[in-house]
Amino acid sequence: MWDGLSLYLWERIKMITGKQIREFRELRGLSLRGVAKFCEISPQLIGQVETGVKPITNYNYWQIINGINKAFAAKQNKESE
């Protein structure tokens, strides 16, 4: 699954914490469900990652961050119509 370069890069990526993910999401006025619509992770798991109940994985991290970005873009598009 991991090649040498991917593992090397993963070990050096500084991810934000679950608490910071929540702040990032809330600053954009997004709900857990709204973000979950744009990623392959349930709202429950997103909440568990944000509160530290579940550890964040590389996959979860990128799914959530991309979900927040996509949900925010969709929100901005709706507001500009």
C-alpha positions as semicolon CSV with decimal commas, in nm:
position;residue;x (nm);y (nm);z (nm)
1;M;0,000;0,000;0,000
2;W;0,272;0,248;0,094
3;D;0,577;0,295;-0,122
4;G;0,892;0,435;0,032
5;L;0,837;0,792;-0,087
6;S;0,473;0,803;0,027
7;L;0,565;0,678;0,372
8;Y;0,852;0,926;0,395
9;L;0,622;1,215;0,300
10;W;0,340;1,099;0,530
11;E;0,575;1,092;0,827
12;R;0,671;1,454;0,760
13;I;0,327;1,600;0,692
14;K;0,210;1,815;0,979
15;M;-0,160;1,756;1,014
16;I;-0,383;1,980;1,215
17;T;-0,555;1,834;1,519
18;G;-0,917;1,725;1,546
19;K;-0,991;2,038;1,747
20;Q;-0,840;2,253;1,472
21;I;-1,045;2,066;1,211
22;R;-1,360;2,153;1,406
23;E;-1,256;2,519;1,424
24;F;-1,178;2,516;1,049
25;R;-1,525;2,370;0,978
26;E;-1,716;2,595;1,217
27;L;-1,545;2,913;1,094
28;R;-1,691;2,834;0,755
29;G;-2,038;2,780;0,902
30;L;-2,052;2,412;0,804
31;S;-2,227;2,127;0,982
32;L;-2,092;1,775;1,022
33;R;-2,362;1,648;0,787
34;G;-2,285;1,918;0,532
35;V;-1,920;1,816;0,521
36;A;-2,001;1,443;0,516
37;K;-2,203;1,492;0,195
38;F;-1,877;1,579;0,020
39;C;-1,658;1,299;0,153
40;E;-1,666;0,927;0,216
41;I;-1,682;0,960;0,595
42;S;-1,991;0,966;0,814
43;P;-2,082;1,271;1,022
44;Q;-2,039;1,054;1,331
45;L;-1,680;0,966;1,243
46;I;-1,598;1,328;1,161
47;G;-1,730;1,428;1,504
48;Q;-1,529;1,152;1,673
49;V;-1,212;1,267;1,498
50;E;-1,280;1,628;1,597
51;T;-1,329;1,536;1,963
52;G;-1,034;1,297;1,974
53;V;-1,245;0,985;2,034
54;K;-1,106;0,830;1,713
55;P;-0,749;0,881;1,597
56;I;-0,705;1,065;1,272
57;T;-0,565;0,864;0,984
58;N;-0,413;0,992;0,663
59;Y;-0,726;0,886;0,473
60;N;-0,967;1,047;0,723
61;Y;-0,764;1,365;0,736
62;W;-0,769;1,422;0,362
63;Q;-1,132;1,316;0,325
64;I;-1,242;1,563;0,593
65;I;-1,026;1,853;0,473
66;N;-1,136;1,805;0,113
67;G;-1,497;1,766;0,229
68;I;-1,480;2,095;0,417
69;N;-1,332;2,272;0,114
70;K;-1,594;2,128;-0,124
71;A;-1,883;2,200;0,115
72;F;-1,765;2,558;0,161
73;A;-1,733;2,609;-0,215
74;A;-2,085;2,475;-0,263
75;K;-2,212;2,709;0,010
76;Q;-2,040;3,006;-0,156
77;N;-2,190;2,917;-0,494
78;K;-2,541;2,902;-0,345
79;E;-2,496;3,238;-0,174
80;S;-2,376;3,405;-0,495
81;E;-2,678;3,291;-0,699
